[in-house]
Amino acid sequence: MTIRARLTLWYTAVLLAVLVLFGTWVYVGESRLRIANLDLELARAARTMSAAVAAEMEEGSALAEAAPEAYKDFAAAGRVVSIRDAAGAWLAGGEGRPPDVSPPPAARPEMASTLRSQGEDWRVYVRRDRHGDVTYEVIVAEPLARTYAEQAILRRTLLVGIPLALGLAAGGGWWIARRALHPVGLMVTQAGRITGRASGFRLQVPHPHDELGVLARAFNDLLDRMEGVLRGQRQFMADASHELRTPVSIAQTTAEVTLARESRSEREYRDALEVVAGQAARLARIVHDMMILARADAGGLTLEPADLYLDELVCACVGEAALLARDRRVEVRARPAPETPLRGDERLLRQMLMNLLDNAIRHTPPGGQVDAAVHTAPGQIEISVVDTGGGVPAAEHDRIFERFVRLDPSRQRPGGAGLGLPIARCIAEAHGGTLRLAESTPAGSRFLVSLPRDGG
C-alpha cells in the first residue's frame, strides 16, 4: 500500500471516528434537549392548571367542584390534562389518558416520566399541590410521536450526511496527499538519474524548508559524503596501483634482463634474485599495510588486549628504531618515564610506535635526533615523538594522515609508501585514542598520541 493510500486511509478512519462520536453526541444531546423542553412545557401547563384549581377553590368551591370548572377553561391541543385528589380519584379530564401514574414521592412534589399506553409512548408530568388542607394532583401528558418523528429526521440526516461528508473528505484527503507527496515523486525521478559517473547531481525540491526539503537536504548531504568516499576510493586505487607498479616493474625488468642471456654467472643470478626478493618484500609490506587499512575502514580492526607497560614498549621500539637509524646517522632516544600500565593490543601498539619512529627518522637529516616520551594526564596517557626535521607546512597538517601522501619524496629513504601515518592513526583510534600533529616548525615536528588509561 502506498503512502498516499495509507495517509488517506488513516485520515478517513480518524475522521469517521470523529464524525461518529460527534453525530452520536449531537443525536443524544438533541434528544435529551427535546425531552427537557417538553418537560418544561408540561410543567408550565401543570402550574397553570394548578393555579386555576386554586383560584376556583378561593371562591369557595370544593375540590370536586373546582377541578371540573378549572378544566373547562383549560385548552391544551394534543395533550391530556387530568386532576385527581390525594386518594387517587379522578376529578376532571383524563379522556384518552395514559395508564394511572404513581404519585410523586413526598420529597418531590413534581415528577416527569415516560409511560406506554395503548401501544404509544407518553411523556407524563405529575404535580402535587396543596390549598389549605386540600391536596390534589395535576397530571399533564403528551404523546411522544412528534418527538420521535423529529428524532427520526435527525437520525436519517446523520446517517446520510456522515457517509457523504466522509466520502468528500476521503476524496479531498487523497487529493491533498497526492499534492503533498508530489515532491517525493520528483525526488524519486531525480534520484534515478544519479549514477557513479553523474557526479555533482543533487536533488531539487520546490519547498526546501518543509519536511521534504529537510529530507532532500539530508539526502544531498549523504550524496556529498558518498561522493567523497568514492573519490577517496578511486584515489586510493590509483595511488595503490602506482605504488604496486614500481616494485612489480623493477622485479619484472630485473628478471627479463637476467634471462635475456642464456648463461650468466652465479653472482649475477644472485644479484638479480636479491633485487627481486627486495621488491617482493616491499610488495608484501604494501599489501599488508593496505589490508590493515581495509580492515580498519570496515570496522574489522580487532584488538587482542592484554596488560602491558607502555614505557617498556616504547623503550623496546626505540631500541629497534635506533638500529635502523644508524645508517642515516640519526640518534633515537627514549626519555625516562615511570611505570605506565596500559591494557591494549601489544602487536598493534608496537606497529604504531614503529611507524611513528620510522616516519620521524625519514624526515630527520643526518646528525639530527628523534625523541620518544611517555606522559600521564588525567584519564589518559600521551606518547610524543619529536624529530628535528624540516617540519610540515601548516596547510599539510591533516593531509599527511591521508594514504599514499608523501610531501617530499626526494628527502625520504627509499621504500616508503605513505601508509605509515594513516595506519598509526587507525591503530590509535581502534584503542579509543587519537593521533595528531601537535606542533611543527622548521626546527622539527611533534606527533602526539593520546590513549585512554583503560585502553578503550
N, C-alpha and C positions, 0 to 999 in steps of 0.2 A: 504494500500500500504506500502510495506516495505521501510526501509530507503535506502536500496540498489537501489530499483526501483526509489524512489524519487530522489536520487542523480543522477542516470543515466538519468532520465527524465529531470531534471534541467540542467545537463551538456549538454545533447543533444539539448535542447531548446536554451541555450545560444550559443552553437556552431553553430546551424542553423542560428540564428540571425547574428552572426559574419560572417559566410560564405556568407549569402545572401547580407549583406552590402558590404562585400569585393568583391563578384562577380559583384554586380551592379556597384561598383566603378571602377573595372577593365574594365567592358564592356563599360561603358560610357566614361571613360578616354581613352581607346584604340580607340573607335570610333572617339572621338574628335581629337586624335593624328593622325589618318589616314587622316581625312579631312584636318587637318593643314598641314600634309606632302604633300597631293595632292595640296593644295593651293600654297605651296612653289614651287612645280614643274611647276604648271600652270603659276605662276608669273615669274619663270625663263624663260619659253618658251615665254611668252609675252614680256619680256625685250629683249630677243634675236631677236624676230621678229621686235620689235620697232627699235632696233639698225640697223637691216638690211634695214628697210624702210628709216631710216635717212641717212644711207650710200648711198643708191641709189639717194636720193634727193641731197646729197652733190655733186654728179657727174653731177648735172644739170637737172635731170629728175623732172617732175612734180609729184604730189602725185598720180594722176590717173595712171601714168606710173610706178612710183617707187613701188607701192604696188604690182602689179602682178609680177614684176621682183623679188622682195624680197620673195614673196610667193612661186615662182618656186624653189628657192634654199632651202626652209624650209621643212623638213620632220618630221612629228610627228605621229608615229603609234598610232592608236586608238584615236586620238584627232582631234578635228575640230578647225582650225585656220581661223579667218576672220579679214579683215581690212575694216574699214568704215571711211568716212570723218566726219567732225563736224556736217554736216546736217543729218547724219544717213544713207547715201547712201553706199551700199556695193561696195567696190572697188576690193576685191580679196578674194578667198576662200569662205567658207560658205557652202560647199557641206555637206549635212546632218546636217546642223547646227540646234541648238535648236531655239525656237522662239526668236524674237527680244528681246534684253535686253535693259533696260533703261541705258542711260549713267550715269556714277558715278557723284555724286554731285560735285559742283565746288570746295568745300573744300577737297574733297577726289579724287585724280587722279586715284586711284586704288580701285577696289571693287570686292569681291567674293560672289557668291550666288548660291543657288540650284534652278534649274528650271526643270519643267517636260515637255517633248516634245515627242509626239507620244508614249505615254504610258511608257516612260522611264525617270528616273531622271538623270539630268546632273549637274555637277559642273562647273560653268561658272566664268571665271575671265576676267574682263574688265580693260584695262589700257589706260588712255588718255595721249598722248604725244604731244609735240609741237616742230616743227622745223622751226625756223624763225617765219614767220607769219602764218604758216600752222599748223592746229590742226587735229589730226586723232586719231582713237581708234583702239586698237588691242584686239581682243576677242579670248580667248582660252577656249575650253570646252572639257570635257571628261565625258563619261558616268560613273555612279556610280555603275554599275552592279558588277564589280570586287570588289569594296569596300564592297558592300552589301554581296557578297558571302563570303568574308573573315570575316565579322561580323557574318554571319550565322554560320560559322565554330566555331568561338569563343563562340557564344551563345550555340551551341549544346555541345561544350566541357564543358561549365559551367553547363548546365542542366544535363549532365551525371556525371560530376566529383563531383559536390556538394552532390548529394544524396549518391554517392559511398563513398566519404570521411565521410559523416555523419553516414552512416551505420557502417563503420570501426571504427569511433570514438565512436559510441554508444556501439559497442561490446567491445572495449577497456575500455570504462568507466565502463561498467558492470563488467568486469574482475577486474579492479582496485578497484572498490567499494567492490567487494567480498573479495579481498585480504586485503583491508584496514579494513573491518568490521569483518574479521575472528576472531580477538581477542575478539570482542563482543560476538560471539557465544561461545567461550571458557569461557568467564566470566559468561554467562548465565548457561552453564553446571555446572560450579563450584558453582555458587550461588544456583543451585538446590540441591546441596549436603549439604547445610548448614541447620542444624536443631537445635532445642533447646538443644540437647544432644551433638552435634558436636562442642564443644567449642574450640576455638583456630584456627578454619579453616579460612583461608584467601584466597582472590583471587590472582592468579598469572597471569601476563601478560608478553609477550615476550619483549616488549619495555616499560619499566617503566617510561621513561622520556617524552614520547609523550602525546597527549591529552587523549588517552585512558588509559595510565598509570596513569595520574593525576586522572582520574575518578576512576580507581581501588583503588588508594591510599585513595581517599576521601571515597569510599565505605568501605574500610577496617577500616578507622578511625570511620566511623559510626558503623560498627560491634563492634569495641572496646567499643564505648560508650554504645551501646545497651547491650553488654555483661556485662558491668559494672552495668547498670541499672537492668538487670535480676539477676545478682549476689546479688545486693543490695536488690531486692525484695525477693529473696529466703532467704537471711539472715534475712530480716525484718520479713518474715513469720515464720521462725524458732524461732527468738527471741520473736515475739509476742506470738507464741504458748507456748513457755516456760514460759513467764510472765503470760499468762492467765491460764496455767495449775495449777500453785501453788494455787491461791485462789480458783479455782474450786475444786481441790483435798482437800483442807482444809475444804471447805464447805460441800463437799460430805462425807468426813470421819466423820466430826462432826455430820452430820445428821444420818449417818448409826450407829455410836456408840450410839447416843441418842435413836434411835429407836430399838436398839438391845434388850433392856429390855422393858417389857410391862408397867411397872409402874416406873415412876421417879417423883421426887419432882418438885414443881413449880420452885424452884430455879435452878435446873438442866436444865429444859427446857428453862428457861430464859437465862442462860449462853450459852446454845447451840445456841439459836436464836441470841444472841448478836454476837457470833463468825460468824455465817452465814451472818448476816447483815453487819458486818465489812468487810468480804470478798466480799460480793456483792457490797459494796460501793467502794472497791478497784477495782473490775472489772469494775464498771461504770466509774471510773476515767481513767482507762487504755483505755477503749473503746472510751471515749470522746476525750482523747489525740490522739488516733490513727485516729479518724475521722478528727480532726483538721489538722493533718499531711497529710492525704489523700487529703483533700480539697486544701491544700497548694500545693501539688505535681501536682494536676490537674489545678492549677491556679484559683481555686474557693474560695480562702480565701477572701471573700468580706468584705469590710470595711463599717462601718456606721460612717463617720466622723462627728465630732462636735467640737465646740470651747471649749477648756478647759485650765486649768492652770496646767502645768506639775509639778510644785513644790508642789501644793496641793495634786495631785495624788500620788506623791512619799511619802509625809508625811503620807497620809492615809494608803498606803500599808505598810510602816514601822511600823505604829501602829498595824496593824493586825499581821504582822510577829513577832513583839515583844511579843505578847501574846502567839504565838506558840513556841517561843524560850525560855520561862521561864523554862520549864521542863529540858532543856539542859543547863540552866544557861549561856546562850549566850546573850550578850547585843546587841540590834539592834538600831542604831541611824540614824537620818537624819540630815545632815549638813544644816545649814541655806542657803537659796537661794533666790534671788529676784524673783518677779513675772515673770513666764516664760509661756507666752501664746503659745498654740500649737493647731493645728487642726488635730484630729485623732480619732480613734475608742477607746473610753474610756474603754470599756469592754476588748478588746484585749490588750491594753496597760497595764491595771491592771493585767491581767493574765501573761504578760511578766515580769512585775516587781515582782510579787509574785513568779514566777518560779525562777528568779534570786536570790531573797532573800532566798527562801526555799533551793536552792542549796548551797548558802553560809552558811546557818545555819547547814545543814547536814555535811558540811566538816569542821566546826569550832569546836574545842574541848571545853569542859566546861571551863568557865572563859574567853573565847575569846569574840570578838566583831565583828559586821558587820556594816559597814558604807555605807550609800547611799547618793549621792550628785548629784546636777544638775549644769551643767556648760554651758555657752553660748560661742559659737565660731562663726566666720564669716560664715553666711549662714547655720548654723546647731546648734543643741542642743545636748549635751552629757550627758548621765547618767552613773555614775560609781557606781559599787557595789564592795566594798572591804571587804575581810574577813581576819582573822588571822589563817587560817588553815595551813595544811602542804604543800600546793602548788601542782602544777600539773607538772609532768615531761615534759621536752621540747618536747619529741617525741610524747606526747599525746595532745598537744595544739589544734590540729584540730580534733582529734578523739573524744574528749569529746562532740562535737556537733553532733556526729552520734547517731542514735537511739538505745535505749536499751543498751548503753555503761555505765558501772559503773566500774570505775577504781579500787576502793577498797570497795567492798560491806560490808566488816567487820566493816568499820568506819562509815557507814551510818545508819540513822534511818530507821527502817523497813517501808516498803510501797512504797519506790521509785522504779520506773520502768525504769529510764534512758531516759525519754522523755521530761523532763523539759527544758533543754537547747536547744534541736532541735526545740521545739515549740517556745521558746523565740526568737530564730534566725529567724524562719519563720515569726513571727509577726513583727519583726523589718524590715525585707526585704519587707513585704507587705506594710509598711509605707514608703518605699523608703530609708530605712536606713540600718545599719549594726550592727552586734553584734560580738564581738571578745574578746578573752582573751588577754588583753593588756599587762599584766605583771603577772608573777607567780614565787615566790621564796619559799624556805622553811618557810619564815615568813608569807606567805599569797599570795592571788591572787587578781587581779583587773580585773573585767569584764567591758567592755566599750560599751555602746550603743550610736550610732550616728544617729540622726534623722534630716531630713531637716526641716527648720523652717516653711515651708508651709505645712508640714505634708505629703509630697509625692503626 
